[in-house]
């Protein structure tokens, strides 16, 4: 078994990319990576080796993210500053609204996909990860990741064609 410092050096970037595509927030992602490795250190004796270390670490990170979401969901109010940062940028307001609406529609469609396909789509699109990185996170092969992504794209395209978009 590798020493925790070696594990951190080898996998922190992968865990960061994975969690960043879930959160979309650099600072929050960095915090989650730190917390992930704290949890991993405390629970390293529970790692059975039946999956890759990167998969185990990403699962811990995902669990931490879900805990944060659950806690945030209890807080109903969204601070105006966060909305303002999202909506107002260098672009004209109309362009931004149209772009956001298109993104929302795409992400709604991605949400309708099965969990594995959805995760691969998010990792590829939001995380800008390579297929081999996705494969490592998902404990699969790069070919599998490529095929799942392609099929997900095809399914979204078919839905668009059916609706005449």
N, C-alpha and C positions, 0 to 999 in steps of 0.2 A: 504494500500500500504506500502511496506517495505521501510525503509530508504535506501538511495543510498549506504551507507557503507555496510549494510547487503546484498544488492543485489550484490555488488562487491565481497564480501567474498564468497557468495554462487555460483556465476556464472563466475567469472573471469577464473577459471581453464577450465571450459567447453568451453568458448569463445576462450581461448588460444589454446586448443586442436583442435578445429574446424579450426581456422585460420592457425594454424601450418600445418595442412594437406593440406591446399591450397597453402601456401607459401613455406614450406619446410625450412624456415629460422627462427631460434630461436629469434634473435634480432628484426627482422622485425615483427614477430608475437607479441612480447611483446609491441612494439610500437603501433601496430594496436589495441591491447587490451586496451592500455591506451587511445588512441584516441576514441575508441568505447565508453568507459565510459564517456569521455568528451562530446561526442555527445549525449549520453543517458541522462546525467545530464541536458544538455541544452533543451532536447526535451521530458523530462519525462511526461510533461503535454499532449503530443500528443499520449502517449501510451494508447490505448483504451481498452486493456485487452482482445482482441478477439483472442489472441494467448498467449503462455507461454512467460514469460520474457526472458528466455534463447533463444527462437526462435527469438524474437525481437532483442536481443543483437547480435545474430549471423548474422542476416540480416544486421544490421548496420556494423558489421565487414566485411562482404562480400562486401558491397557497398564501404567501405574504400579501401579494397584490389583491387577492380576493378578500382577505381580512380587511385591508385598507378600504376596498370598495364597500364592504358591508358596513364599516364604521362610517364612511362618508355618506352612505345612503340614509343613515339615521339622521344626518344633518340635512335638512330639506333645503336650506338656503344656499344658493351659489353666490359667492361674492361677485359684485358688479365688476371688479377689476379683472377677474378671470374671463368674464364674458367680453369685456371691453378689449382685452388683449387678443382674443380670438377674432372678434368681428372687425375691429378697426386696425388696419395695417397700411402699408404703402399703396395698396391697390385702391381703386375707386370702390365705393361701397356697393354699387350695383354689381360690379364684376365679382366682388368678394361673395356677395349673396348668391349669385348664380353658381359660382364655383363650389360653394359650400353645399348648395342644394344637390348638385351633381354628385359630390362626394357622399352626401348622406344617402342618396339613392343607391349608389354602388355598395356602400357598407350595409345598407338594409338587405340588399340582395345577397351579399356575402354571409350575413347572419343566418340566412335561410339554408345555407349549406350544412352538411354534417360537420361535427366538431373537428375531426382531423383535417378535412379540406379547408375549413375556415381558419384553423391555426396555421396551416401551410400558406394560405393566401395572405394572412396578416404578416407572417414572418418574411415572406418574399416582398410584399408591397410596402409595408410600413417599416419593417426592420431592414429592408434592402439586403437580406441575407442571401448567400449563395446556396445552391441546392445541397452541397456537401455539409454546410453549416446547419441547414434545416434538418438534414438527415441525422446529424449527430444529436441535435436537440430532441428529435422525435424517436431516436433509437431505431432508425430505418436506414435504407440505402439512398444514395443520391438519386438513383433512377426512380425509386419510389416517390421521392419528393417532387421530381420533375413531372412524373405522370399525374400525380395528385393535383399539382398546380395547373397543368394543362387541362385536365378534365374539369377542374373548377372553373377555369376561364371559359371553356366550351359551354358549360352549363349556364353561366351568366350570359354568354353571348346568345344562346338559344332562347333564354327568357326574354332578352331584349328584342330579338327577332320576332318572337311570338306576340309581343306587345306593340310591335311596330315602332320601336325606338331607334 
